[in-house]
Amino acid sequence: MASRGEVKKYLAHWFQLGKGVISEPDGALYLPKGIIQGDRYSDEFEQCWQALMHANSNMLHLRGTQQSLADLLSPLWEIASCARCEMPIPLTYKQLPSAP
């Protein structure tokens, strides 16, 4: 099971790649521009994270995937490090993801 901290770190990487989180009901895109500020997360990223944590996580999907924020926070998923580059990647215990 991925901890909230691991999911937060994963989303920080996701946002740095220029990908966002989309809200299903209204199509709102969460994509902060500044992620890291010195040795910590930026205020903009922290505000985005708080907004995501207070939203319905079943209705928030990582842009370009079928994964919801609720999926990543469920016991069926974990965040592991890529063997090549150490970037965090989500893995499910149930099955391998069908889409990148």
VMD Tcl script that draws the C-alpha trace (Angstrom):
set ca {
  {0.00 0.00 0.00}
  {1.34 3.39 -0.99}
  {1.48 6.00 1.73}
  {0.19 9.52 1.14}
  {3.80 10.71 1.16}
  {4.74 8.29 -1.61}
  {1.73 9.33 -3.71}
  {2.63 12.98 -3.13}
  {6.19 12.33 -4.32}
  {4.86 10.44 -7.35}
  {2.53 13.34 -8.24}
  {5.43 15.79 -7.90}
  {7.31 13.79 -10.54}
  {4.14 13.47 -12.65}
  {3.64 17.25 -12.62}
  {7.29 17.87 -13.48}
  {6.74 15.82 -16.63}
  {4.04 18.34 -17.61}
  {1.18 15.95 -16.97}
  {-1.70 16.82 -14.72}
  {-4.61 15.43 -12.80}
  {-8.07 15.88 -14.33}
  {-11.29 16.21 -12.36}
  {-14.03 14.11 -14.00}
  {-17.15 16.16 -13.25}
  {-15.92 19.55 -14.42}
  {-12.82 18.79 -16.48}
  {-10.61 20.98 -14.26}
  {-6.89 20.36 -14.71}
  {-4.59 20.36 -11.70}
  {-1.07 21.15 -12.92}
  {1.04 23.44 -10.76}
  {3.92 25.11 -12.59}
  {6.37 25.25 -9.70}
  {6.94 21.97 -7.89}
  {10.23 22.25 -6.03}
  {11.47 25.36 -4.27}
  {14.94 24.92 -2.84}
  {14.90 21.79 -0.70}
  {11.12 21.48 -0.33}
  {7.90 21.46 -2.32}
  {6.68 24.84 -3.53}
  {3.68 26.57 -1.96}
  {1.84 26.17 -5.29}
  {2.38 22.40 -5.24}
  {1.37 22.17 -1.55}
  {-1.86 24.07 -2.29}
  {-2.59 21.76 -5.23}
  {-1.91 18.70 -3.04}
  {-4.30 19.98 -0.37}
  {-6.98 20.64 -3.01}
  {-6.55 17.08 -4.34}
  {-6.78 15.60 -0.84}
  {-10.05 17.45 -0.20}
  {-11.62 16.51 -3.55}
  {-13.38 13.22 -4.36}
  {-10.36 11.08 -5.25}
  {-12.52 8.69 -7.31}
  {-13.21 11.57 -9.73}
  {-9.54 12.57 -10.15}
  {-7.58 10.81 -12.88}
  {-3.97 11.09 -13.89}
  {-4.02 12.66 -17.32}
  {-3.42 10.10 -20.05}
  {-4.06 7.08 -17.83}
  {-6.96 5.17 -16.35}
  {-5.60 5.54 -12.82}
  {-7.55 7.58 -10.33}
  {-6.07 9.18 -7.26}
  {-8.25 6.78 -5.24}
  {-6.52 3.87 -7.02}
  {-3.09 5.08 -5.98}
  {-4.22 5.55 -2.38}
  {-5.90 2.13 -2.17}
  {-4.25 -0.93 -0.58}
  {-4.02 -2.60 -4.02}
  {-1.35 -0.16 -5.25}
  {2.19 0.63 -4.25}
  {4.75 3.16 -5.47}
  {8.10 1.60 -6.37}
  {11.30 3.04 -7.81}
  {12.17 2.38 -11.43}
  {15.12 -0.01 -11.64}
  {16.82 2.20 -14.23}
  {16.21 5.77 -13.18}
  {14.75 5.64 -9.65}
  {11.65 7.57 -10.75}
  {8.61 6.46 -8.74}
  {6.16 4.24 -10.63}
  {2.77 2.94 -9.50}
  {2.25 -0.82 -9.42}
  {-0.86 -2.77 -8.59}
  {-0.87 -5.99 -6.62}
  {-3.90 -7.19 -8.60}
  {-2.40 -7.13 -12.10}
  {0.01 -5.27 -14.28}
  {-1.33 -1.94 -15.52}
  {-2.95 -2.21 -18.93}
  {-2.02 1.32 -19.98}
  {1.20 3.31 -19.46}
}
mol new
graphics top color blue
foreach p $ca { graphics top sphere $p radius 0.5 }
foreach p [lrange $ca 0 end-1] q [lrange $ca 1 end] { graphics top cylinder $p $q radius 0.2 }
display resetview
